[in-house]
Amino acid sequence: MNDIISQMGETVFAVVFVLGALLFAVLTAWVRSSEAKEQLKKNPVKKCPFCAETVKLEAKVCKHCGRDLEPVNSQPAMEQVIQEVQAPAKDSTLEEYERWKKSKGLQ
């Protein structure tokens, strides 16, 4: 009888140990991923299109392969995009058509 109880105790210990190790691994992975996300927010990176290594967002030359990278400013700044979206819309196509009509004397 004592052998059965001791075997059950060893089995329970092994199950608890394995579950504890799995829980520890999952929590560690979660913490590391959240830390990595915070790090990316502080120091944004991009992938070099030539060697596929990560470099700083502001980098002009890849530190791994030495190739020139496109500047970040080739895309409009977010503030500029917001201003353009919030600006009142005007139909430039219609304005151009009206000017064309005037130039041809059709009005």
GIBEL-V712039 format. One record per helix or strand of 3 or more residues. SS is the DSSP state (H for helix, E for strand). FROM is the first residue (numbers start at 1). TO is the last residue. If there is no record, write none. Layout:
BEGIN
ss=<SS | SS>
from=<FROM | FROM>
to=<TO | TO>
END
This chain:
BEGIN
ss=<H | E | E | H | H | H>
from=<2 | 45 | 54 | 72 | 78 | 92>
to=<42 | 47 | 56 | 74 | 86 | 103>
END
